[in-house]
């Protein structure tokens, strides 16, 4: 005999309860961490028009983050060698989980969700050896730690979900001390690589740079819809050398190094801060906060333009180009051929702009 309680339970199970989505928090287009005037830190959700959708206080400096593919949840990572990551409910403006790196590891500052949003992958570094790991956290278990596998190299930094659903990892190649200065311990022998991983940790492909570029630490990543991976680099060799700071790679091919004219190469000061493809088009750009410029290329690696923007670092895809943030609180857009201001916030934006 069906009881009233049983009937209500079956009714509830039969009725589809709509899930909360990003649209329910005002559809922010980007996430960005910032330092506020009083020295505190916060994570912001902002639109492409420069409107603030939410602000969530952070306990310390954030670096980068990952937005859930559907739900209004984000994970923000401490600047490395931090050991905490915060899972944030962006609809209610509260921290719902604090993740702690396993003993002996620290987070690399970046992470990525699986395409269905059920697994969070975190970049991690072994404190003793510098070897890289990818942590797995299952969302259905309250972001329970559910496994780990090798990143394929030393000192991983950004990890990214590829358009085909797998992962790609920027293994920077550097073993860094855990002191305040992050002293680099292996510059003479560093070997950065780009590693393609299946979600079970299987290495599908691995790309190393030519020996003369082994000081070019691969740091940040972006993916084009056609599967092309852009990787931004930071040069650890002689200051007088101006190597390419952007590479483009297609599976099974040799990477394309994107060169700049000599006079413009020096302006980058051998440092690329972040990288992005535009949302609808084939341009790719890297930023240099040290040089106060961004360098724009086409999909075959040909240089296009170098707009000037003081302390620019954060960059994300925009429909007509790129959205940018800088250390002075500015948001700007580079469209077809011009840079224009969008908004000014009373903050210092951190390094990255995460596109939702």
HELIX and SHEET records of a PDB file:
HELIX    1   1 UNK A    4  UNK A   14  1                                  11    
HELIX    2   2 UNK A   22  UNK A   25  5                                   4    
HELIX    3   3 UNK A  139  UNK A  141  5                                   3    
HELIX    4   4 UNK A  211  UNK A  213  5                                   3    
HELIX    5   5 UNK A  262  UNK A  267  1                                   6    
SHEET    1   A 4 UNK A  52  UNK A  58  0                                        
SHEET    2   A 4 UNK A  41  UNK A  46 -1                                        
SHEET    3   A 4 UNK A  30  UNK A  36 -1                                        
SHEET    4   A 4 UNK A 347  UNK A 349 -1                                        
SHEET    1   B 4 UNK A  52  UNK A  58  0                                        
SHEET    2   B 4 UNK A  41  UNK A  46 -1                                        
SHEET    3   B 4 UNK A  30  UNK A  36 -1                                        
SHEET    4   B 4 UNK A 354  UNK A 355 -1                                        
SHEET    1   C 4 UNK A  62  UNK A  67  0                                        
SHEET    2   C 4 UNK A  73  UNK A  78 -1                                        
SHEET    3   C 4 UNK A  84  UNK A  89 -1                                        
SHEET    4   C 4 UNK A  94  UNK A 100 -1                                        
SHEET    1   D 4 UNK A 105  UNK A 113  0                                        
SHEET    2   D 4 UNK A 119  UNK A 126 -1                                        
SHEET    3   D 4 UNK A 131  UNK A 138 -1                                        
SHEET    4   D 4 UNK A 144  UNK A 154 -1                                        
SHEET    1   E 4 UNK A 156  UNK A 161  0                                        
SHEET    2   E 4 UNK A 167  UNK A 171 -1                                        
SHEET    3   E 4 UNK A 193  UNK A 197 -1                                        
SHEET    4   E 4 UNK A 203  UNK A 208 -1                                        
SHEET    1   F 4 UNK A 216  UNK A 223  0                                        
SHEET    2   F 4 UNK A 229  UNK A 235 -1                                        
SHEET    3   F 4 UNK A 246  UNK A 249 -1                                        
SHEET    4   F 4 UNK A 256  UNK A 258 -1                                        
SHEET    1   G 4 UNK A 274  UNK A 277  0                                        
SHEET    2   G 4 UNK A 284  UNK A 288 -1                                        
SHEET    3   G 4 UNK A 293  UNK A 297 -1                                        
SHEET    4   G 4 UNK A 303  UNK A 305 -1                                        
SHEET    1   H 4 UNK A 312  UNK A 318  0                                        
SHEET    2   H 4 UNK A 321  UNK A 326 -1                                        
SHEET    3   H 4 UNK A 330  UNK A 334 -1                                        
SHEET    4   H 4 UNK A 339  UNK A 344 -1                                        
END                                                                             
